[in-house]
Amino acid sequence: MVLAINIADYLKEGYYQTFILDTFNKIAEANPKDTFYFITEKEFTEPASPANVNYLPISYSSKNNSLTWLGYQVKVVNAIKKYKPDILLSPYLISGRLLKTPQVLLFPSADFISYPTFYSADFVSFFKKHTALFISKAKGILVASEYAGKEIEKLY
């Protein structure tokens, strides 16, 4: 199986990266026959990883939110189309018109719901606006804890 895990953080609130990297590096170690592609930002420093883990750096402009989001989606789609994973795990869903690969939504935390003051206004507003749509279109949802799952179930 080939998995692509998107950790390029469009909204730059990047503590999710560490959790996701640690988790999937352990999964990669336990499954040496599978291939894992981490989609990262250009400036990302690759940690020591198992041999079946690869990093795909992308870059996108951050001058205008709408253009950044579009550029981000296009760059992620290009990486996915090139490496043809069986599934994409991502904190943001990519438009179904751009990508036919099944997508699983990653929710390492529901803090943006419970503690919105911990995040920038852009981050909170983005997720409040898009989460219901992301959930409705995802093939599955992966949460880090029962608490996060219950928070998401309660609200969405």
C-alpha positions as CSV (number, residue, x, y, z in Angstrom):
1,M,0.0,0.0,0.0
2,V,1.1,3.5,-0.8
3,L,0.1,6.3,1.6
4,A,0.5,10.1,1.2
5,I,0.3,12.1,4.5
6,N,-0.1,15.8,4.0
7,I,1.8,17.7,6.7
8,A,2.3,20.9,4.7
9,D,0.6,23.3,7.0
10,Y,-1.4,25.8,4.9
11,L,-2.3,27.8,8.0
12,K,1.1,27.6,9.7
13,E,-0.2,26.5,13.1
14,G,2.2,23.5,12.7
15,Y,2.3,21.6,15.9
16,Y,0.3,18.9,14.2
17,Q,3.4,18.0,12.2
18,T,5.3,16.5,15.1
19,F,2.3,14.4,16.2
20,I,1.6,13.1,12.7
21,L,5.3,12.5,11.9
22,D,5.9,10.5,15.1
23,T,2.7,8.5,14.6
24,F,3.2,7.6,11.0
25,N,7.0,6.9,11.3
26,K,6.0,4.2,13.9
27,I,3.4,2.8,11.5
28,A,6.0,2.9,8.7
29,E,8.5,1.0,10.9
30,A,5.9,-1.6,11.6
31,N,5.0,-1.9,7.9
32,P,8.2,-2.0,5.9
33,K,6.5,-3.2,2.7
34,D,4.3,-0.1,2.5
35,T,5.5,3.2,1.1
36,F,4.8,6.5,2.9
37,Y,5.1,9.9,1.3
38,F,5.0,13.0,3.6
39,I,4.0,16.1,1.8
40,T,5.9,19.0,3.5
41,E,6.8,22.6,3.1
42,K,10.0,23.5,1.3
43,E,11.6,24.7,4.5
44,F,10.8,21.5,6.4
45,T,13.8,19.7,8.0
46,E,13.5,16.0,7.5
47,P,13.9,13.9,10.7
48,A,15.5,10.5,10.7
49,S,12.9,8.1,9.2
50,P,12.5,4.5,8.2
51,A,13.7,3.6,4.6
52,N,10.1,3.3,3.3
53,V,9.4,7.0,4.2
54,N,9.9,9.8,1.6
55,Y,9.4,13.5,1.8
56,L,7.8,15.6,-0.9
57,P,8.5,19.3,-0.3
58,I,6.1,21.8,-1.9
59,S,6.1,25.6,-1.9
60,Y,3.2,28.0,-2.2
61,S,2.7,31.8,-2.0
62,S,1.2,33.3,1.1
63,K,0.4,36.8,-0.2
64,N,-3.4,36.4,-0.5
65,N,-5.5,33.8,1.4
66,S,-7.6,32.7,-1.6
67,L,-4.6,32.4,-3.9
68,T,-2.6,30.6,-1.2
69,W,-5.4,28.1,-0.8
70,L,-5.6,27.5,-4.5
71,G,-1.9,27.2,-4.9
72,Y,-1.7,24.9,-2.0
73,Q,-4.3,22.6,-3.4
74,V,-2.7,22.5,-6.8
75,K,0.7,21.7,-5.4
76,V,-0.6,18.9,-3.2
77,V,-2.6,17.5,-6.2
78,N,0.5,17.5,-8.4
79,A,2.5,15.6,-5.7
80,I,-0.3,13.1,-5.4
81,K,-0.7,12.6,-9.1
82,K,3.0,12.0,-9.5
83,Y,3.3,9.3,-6.8
84,K,-0.1,7.8,-7.1
85,P,-0.9,6.8,-3.5
86,D,-3.8,4.5,-2.6
87,I,-5.0,7.0,0.0
88,L,-4.3,10.6,1.1
89,L,-4.4,11.6,4.8
90,S,-4.7,15.3,5.3
91,P,-5.9,17.9,7.7
92,Y,-7.5,19.7,4.7
93,L,-9.5,18.0,2.0
94,I,-8.4,18.7,-1.5
95,S,-11.2,19.5,-4.0
96,G,-12.7,16.3,-5.5
97,R,-12.7,18.0,-8.9
98,L,-8.9,18.1,-8.7
99,L,-8.2,14.8,-7.0
100,K,-9.9,11.4,-7.3
101,T,-7.7,9.6,-4.7
102,P,-9.7,8.6,-1.5
103,Q,-9.0,11.1,1.3
104,V,-9.1,10.6,5.0
105,L,-9.4,13.7,7.2
106,L,-6.8,14.0,10.0
107,F,-7.9,15.6,13.3
108,P,-5.1,15.3,15.7
109,S,-6.9,17.7,18.0
110,A,-10.2,19.5,18.4
111,D,-8.7,22.4,20.3
112,F,-9.7,24.9,17.6
113,I,-13.3,24.1,18.7
114,S,-12.8,24.0,22.5
115,Y,-10.1,26.6,22.8
116,P,-10.2,29.0,19.8
117,T,-8.2,31.7,21.6
118,F,-5.1,29.4,21.3
119,Y,-5.1,30.0,17.6
120,S,-5.1,32.8,15.1
121,A,-8.4,34.2,14.0
122,D,-7.7,33.0,10.4
123,F,-7.1,29.5,11.6
124,V,-10.3,29.3,13.6
125,S,-12.4,30.9,10.9
126,F,-11.0,28.6,8.2
127,F,-11.9,25.5,10.2
128,K,-15.3,26.7,11.3
129,K,-16.1,27.5,7.7
130,H,-14.8,24.3,6.1
131,T,-14.9,21.5,8.7
132,A,-18.5,20.4,8.0
133,L,-17.8,20.2,4.2
134,F,-14.5,18.4,4.8
135,I,-16.2,15.8,7.1
136,S,-19.0,15.2,4.6
137,K,-16.7,14.5,1.7
138,A,-14.0,12.5,3.5
139,K,-13.9,8.7,3.2
140,G,-13.0,8.5,6.8
141,I,-11.8,10.6,9.8
142,L,-8.8,9.9,11.9
143,V,-8.7,11.4,15.4
144,A,-6.0,11.3,18.0
145,S,-8.2,10.8,21.0
146,E,-11.7,9.9,22.1
147,Y,-12.2,13.4,23.3
148,A,-11.5,14.9,19.9
149,G,-13.8,12.4,18.3
150,K,-16.6,13.2,20.7
151,E,-16.1,17.0,20.2
152,I,-16.3,16.5,16.4
153,E,-19.4,14.3,16.7
154,K,-21.1,16.8,19.0
155,L,-20.6,19.7,16.6
156,Y,-20.8,18.1,13.2
